[in-house]
């Protein structure tokens, strides 16, 4: 029996994130329908810290994905997404994205 898992991300004037780390996704539909307008998403780190700025993002890390559909319909207008890092820090800036690792 197929399991249907739908993740809908709606970000209107704010950032929205959906995380599915370490899960088993089978026969599913994952949809990112972020609508981001006139927004600012800023992350800043110094030293060994990590800066990460996400807007309307779906992150799937360490998961097993099989027979699934992943759709990104992000609509981003007049927005800024900035990540800044110094030293050994790592800067990541995602906006309306689907990240699968």
Secondary structure by P-SEA (a helix, b strand, c coil): cbbbbbbbbbbccbbbbbbbcccccccbbbbbbbbbcbbbbbbbbcccbbbbbbcbbbbbcccccccbbbbbbbbbcbbbbbbbbcccbbbbbbccccccc
